[in-house]
Amino acid sequence: MAEALTPRKAIRFGTDGWRGVIADTFTFENVRIVSQAAADYLRSLGKPAVRVGVGYDTRFQSETFAQLAAEVLAANAIRAVLSTRPIPSPCLSWAIKERGLDGGIMITASHNPPQFNGFKFKAAYAGSADERVTSKIESHLYRSEPKVLALNEAKAKGLIEVADFVPGYLDGLRSFVDFERVARSGFFVVADSMYGTQQQLMATLLEGTTCRVEVIRGVRSPNFPGIFPEPIPPHTEALQRVVVERGADVGLVVDGDADRIGACKASGEFVSPHQVFAMLLLHFLEHRNGSGIVVKTISSTTLVEKIARKHGLELIEVPIGFKHVCELLRTRDVLIGGEESGGIGFKGYIPERDGTLCGLLLLELMATTGKRLDEIMTELDEEFGTFRYRRVDVEFPLERKDDLLRHLAEQPAKALHGSPVVEVKTYDGVKFIAENDDWLLVRPSGTEPVLRIYAEAKSFEVVDELLAQGEQMARDCVR
């Protein structure tokens, strides 16, 4: 039986913030507690005046949780700038840069199921807080009783102001892409907001251009009816269907807080985040004269490695979690950095993943080449080989994850679909790499009682066999 979470164990920062089930561990009380810890951390920096942005997504009670966080900040003499509406996580990060804020709190559970909510902390550099920051915040947990200053009183004292972060963010997006080229392209785009924070933003961005945008699931619906707000199949089936029915040129989809990207060809075939990453890397190299280091997480496609190798670029692999990519975007000459879930960041932008920006860059790529994604991806396969990927999530008890990882490391797979395993990586989950470049990664979730199993091979048939092999490994461990 899983260990019950005591109040002091309920708040833990994972790969990207703290998440919990609403009304179970994610409660008003715990949001005040973690907000107080964030305030104590910010005050410990010794700055005479501190300003922090606070944003929120479209989940149940997110605006209330955001207000609670702002009230705690205000009670600690920290000026809070509270969003007037649900916003993408990268919109909050852009506001930190644009307004010179000292950090940001984003209330969101990103792509998680609807019963979850979460607390992300954005650092003053306008990106995901690294482990040094989150560990310091955690060290302040429960040290002091949360202070609260009611919203109206805090406003009257100038300690809470409300602001619309969206207009400046949209201007920032337009300035990073070749917007005039996109505006002249005349593309018919289906934009899927998955009931999340992008809502109508893609239509707003392209309003007045020759492009036509049809938004689906662009309204707030906290239960995310029938889906999880994650831009991968089967949750993208509605987008794939509408693209074909409406005869669109492309479908673009983002997750619940709009920092991750997925896409769909005109044919209705899903384009994985791996393929988006590879296409945008080539776009920056071939059409934007880009240079620099390429960063990928352990769960990302081998295709990116092949492209980097061909162009003589250094490639760095990091653990899962965009905070690892973010750190290198801030400290090294990184051209592009991404993860398998569709979070991608770029040189010259804030050190943050941004699904809406990736969508605009795909349109820029199509407009530059005069080709749709079908043609671009066919050329990619012809030059670098075929790489197909899937991930499955299976229920797995959190208390057994260490046993599983130890078992897989001590008794590794000898072969993947007949190809000998030539390398085993154990720094984030356990990854088996075969002689023919196929790979299988088994990694427990940091936030849910779930085991994530990832695989890449030359065909989906082999991918499915590798995923089944991974599931069998997990079953053998817990018997």
N, C-alpha and C positions, 0 to 999 in steps of 0.2 A: 504494500500500500504506500502511496506517495506521502511524503512528510507534509503535514499541515503547515501552512505559512503563518507564523506568528506576525504580529504587526511590525516587529523590527526586521523581519525577513522579507516583508512584502515589497519593499522598495529596493530594486537592484537595477543598475544600469547594464544593459546588454550591448549588442552590436551598434545600436543607435537609440540610446535613451532608455527610459523606463516605461514598460507597458504592463497593463494588468486588466483584468475583467472588471467592467463597470459594476459598481455596487458590491463587489467582492473585495478585491485589493485596490482597485482604482476608485477611491472614495474621496469625498470632499475633505475629510480629515487628512488622508495621506497626500493629497495634492497640496494642502497647506503645509504639511511637514516637509515635503521635498522642495517647495517654494522657499520655505524658511532656510533650508540648507543652502539653496542657490543664493539667497540673499546674504547669508553669512559668508559664503565664499566670495561673493562680489565685494562685500565690505572689507574682507581681509586683504584685498589688493591694495588698499590704502589710497584710493583715488578720492579726491574731495567731493566730486559730484559724479554720480553714476546714473546712466540712462539705459533702459533695457526695453527692447521691443517684445510684445506679447501677441502671438497669433494663434489661430485655431482652425480646425478643419470642420467638416460637415457632420461629424458623428454626434450621437446623442449627448446633449448637455455640454458639448465642447466649449461653447461661448461662456457657460457658467464656470467651468473649470478655469478658463482663461481669466475671467474676472477675479476669481479667487486668487490666482497667482499674482495678478496685478495688485490686488489689495494687500497681499503679504509684502510685496516689494515696497509699496508705498509706506506701509507701517514701519519699514526699516530705512526710511529716508532715501529710497531709491526711486527715481522718477521712472514710471512705467508708461510706455507708449502703446496703447491697446488698439488693435485692429478693429475697424468698424464692421468687418464682414469676414466670412471664412476665406482663407488665402492658402495658396500653395506654400509648402515649406521653403522653397527657394525664393519666394516673394519676401518672406521674413528676412532671409539672409541678405537679399538685395537691399532691404530697408536698413539693415545694420551698416552696410557700406555707404549707402546714399546719405544717411542721416548721422553718421559717425557715432553710432550707438556702441555701448560696451558689451553687448551680448543680446541674446534673444531666447525666449521661451516659446516653444511651439507645442500646443496641445494637439496631438495626433497619434493615431496608431497605424498610420501609413496604409499598408496593404493587408493588415490583419483582419480577421473576421469581425463582424459588426459588434459583438459583445465586448470588444477590447477598446480601450483608449490608451493614450500614452503622453509622455512628457519628454520632449527633445530639448536639449540645451545647445544653442548656437553661440559660438565664441565671437569675440570682437573682430576676428579676421573674416567673419561672414561665412562660416562653414561649420560642419559638425565638430562639436567639442571632442578632443582626443581623450585618451584614458587618463592622462595626467589631470585634466580638468574634471572629468566625471568622478575620478577617485577622490579628489578634494571635496567635491560636492557631497559625495557619499560619507566622507569623514565628518561632515558637519551634521549629518542626520541625527535627530533626537537630542542634540546638545542643548538646544534652547526651545522653549515653548513658542509655537508660531504666533507672530504678531499679525493683527489684521486691522486695516483702516478702511472703513466702508467706502464704497465707490464714490458716492456723492461728496462725502467729506474730503476724500483724497483729491477729487477734481477741484473742489473749492480751494484747496491748499496748493494746487499746482503740482501735485505728486502723481496724478494720473491724467494723461491727455489721450484723446482718441484721435486716430488718424486713418486715412485710407491709403494703404501701402501700394495699392494696385497700379495706379497711373504711372508712377515712377518705375515700377517693375516692367510694365509693358514697354515703356520707352527704352529701358535697358536691353530688353530682348530685341527690339527692332534695330538697335544700334550695333548689336553683335553680329547679326546676319546681313547678307546682301539683300536687304529688304526690297529694294527697287526691282531686283531681278525676280524675286518671289512674287511681288505685286503684279508683274507683267505676265506671269506664267499662265494664268487662266485655269489653274488646276481645280478640279472638283474634289474636295476633301471631306471625308466623314470623320468627325472628331468625337471620340468616345471618352467622356469624363468619368464614367463608372460611378456616377452619383457623388463624386468627390469634389475637390476644391477647384479644379480647372473650370468647372461649370461652363460658362459661355465665353471663356477668355480667348479661345482660338478664333471664334467668330469675331470677337471684338478686335483682335489683332489684325485680321485680314479684311475688316470692314472697309469698304471704299476701294478695294483693289479689284482686279479682274478675277480673283479666285472666288469660288463658291464654297461655302462651308455649311455642312449640315451637322448639327450637334445631336448626338444621342446620349441618353442618360445624363443630361446636363443640368438636372435639378437636384436639389438636396433631398436625400432619402436615407436617413440614418441606418435603416435596416439593410441597405444595399440589396434590394430584393432579388433573390435567386443567385447572387454571386458573392464572392469576396472581391474587394476592389484591388485586384492584382492583375497586371496587364499580360496574362498568359492564358492559354486555353485551360479549362473550358470556359473561363469567364469572359473570353473575347468572342464567343460564338455569335452574339448579337451584332457586333461590329462586322464580322466576316460576312454575315448574311446581308446586312444593309449595304455594304460596299458593292456586292454583286447585284442586288436588286435595283440599286439606284444608278449603277453604271459609273461609279466614282473612279477616280484615278488612283486614290490611295486612302487607306484608313490609318488614323493615328490614335493611340490610346495611351492614357497615363493612369497611374495608380491613385489611391485615395487622397494623397497629399501632393500629387502631381510632380514628384521628383524622379519618377521612373517612366521609361518609354517602352512601348511595344508598337507593332505596325502590322498592316495587312496589305497584301498586293491587290491589284485590281481584280485578279482572279479569285480573290477570297482566301487565298492561302496565307496563314499566319507567318509573320516575319519575327523571328525570335530576337530578344535583346542582344544576343551574341552577334547576330547578323547585322543588326543596327550598328553596334560598336565597330565591327569590321568595316562596314561601308563608310561610316563617318571618319574612321582613321584614314582610309584611302582617299576620301574627299579632301581632308586637310592636307594630305601629302601631295596629291596630284592637282588640286585646283586652288588651294590656298597657300601654297608654298610653305607648309608647316614643317617644323623641325623640333626635335626634343625627345625626351624620354617617353616611353609608353608604359603605363601601369595597368596591370590587370589583377583581379583577385584570383585565388586558387581555383575557384569554380567557373572561371571564364574560359571561352573557347581557345583551342590551340590555333585556330585560324588567325587570331591576332598576333600570336607569336610568329607565324609564318610571314605575315605582312611586314612586321617589324624587322625580321631577319633579312628579307629581300631588300628593304630600304636602308639597311645598316643602322638601325636604331637600337639603342639600349632598351631592354625590357626588364621591368621589375615586377615580381609577383608578390602579392601581399595577402594577409588573411581576409576573410569575408568581413564586410563592414566598410562603408564608404569613408569612415573617419580615417582609415589607413591610407586610402587614396588621397583624401583631403590633405593630410600632413605632407605628402610628397608634392602635391600641387602647390603648397605654400612654400616649400623649402628647396625644391629642385626645379630644373628646367623641364617640366613635364608638358608635353604636347597634348596628350589626352589620357585620361584614366577612367576605367570603368569596371563594373561588376556584372555578374551574370543576370542579376535581377532587373537590369535596365537603367541603373544609375550611372551617368556618364558626366565627367567634368572636362573642361577645356582650358588651355592656356589663354590668358587674356580676359577671362571671365572671373567671377568670384569662385573660390575653391569649393564649389557646391555642385551636386548633381541637379539636373533640371530637365524634366520630361518634356515640358513645353518647348524649351530651347532645342532639344534634340529633334522634336517634330518639325520645327522651322528649318533646322539644318538639313533634314531629309528633303524637305521641299526645295531648299537651295540646291542640294545635290541634283535632284531631278531637273530643276530649271537650268542648271549649268550644263548638264550632259544632254538634255533633251530626251531623256529616257525614263521610263517608269521602273519601279523597283523590280519587276519581273526580269527585265533585260539586264539591269545592273547586277542582280544576284546570279543570273546565268553566267555572266562574264566572270564574276567572282569565283564561282565553282570551277569554271574552265581553267582559270589561272592558278588557283591555289588548292584545288581539290574540294571534295564534298565533305562538309561537316554538319552532322545533324545532332540535335541535343534535346533532351527532355529532363524534367525533374519530377519526382513524385514525393509526396509527404505521407508518411504513415504514422499512426499513433505509436508512441513509445514512452515508457515511464521515465520521467526525468531522473529518478534515483538510480536507474540502471545505465545511464549514459557513460559514466566512467568505466564501468565493466565492459561495455561494448567496445569503446575505443581501445582499451587495453587488450581485449581479445583480438581485435582486427590487427593491431600492431604486432602482437606476438605470434599470431597465426595468419599471416597475410595470404590473400589469394595468389595462386601460382600462375593463373592465366585468365584472360578475359576473352570469351568467345574463341578459344583456341589460340590466341596470341599470347606469348609469354609476358608476364609482368616483369618490367625491367626497372621500375622505380616505385617506391612507396614513400609518400609524404605524410607526415603526422603532425605538422605544426598547426593545422586547423581541421579537425576531423581526420579521416584517413582516406587518402587518395591513392588509387592504384593506376599506374600508367603502363600501357601495354607497348610492345615493340612496334606495333603498327599505328601508334598514336591514339588509339582508343583509350578512354579513361573512365573510371568510376570513382565517385566521391561519396562517402558516407559521413554525415555530420549532424549531430543533434542540434535542434533549435536552441537558441539562447533564451527564448521568451515563452515557448509553448512545449507541452509534452508531445513533441513531434520529432520524428527523425526525417531529415531531408536527404534524399538520395538523388545524386546527379550523375548523368552519363552522357558521353559524346562518342559518336562513331560515324562510319561512312553512310549508314542508312538507319532509318527509324526502326526497322526490324531488329537490327543488332542492338540499337539503343534500348529497346524494350527488353531484350534478353539480358542486357547488363543490369538494368533496373531490377529485374526479377532476381538476378544473382545477388544484388545488394540487399533486397528484402529477405532472401533466404539466409544471408549472413546474420541479419538482425534477429531472425527467428531462432537460429541455432544458438545465439548468445543468451537469449532469455528463457530458454527451456529449463 
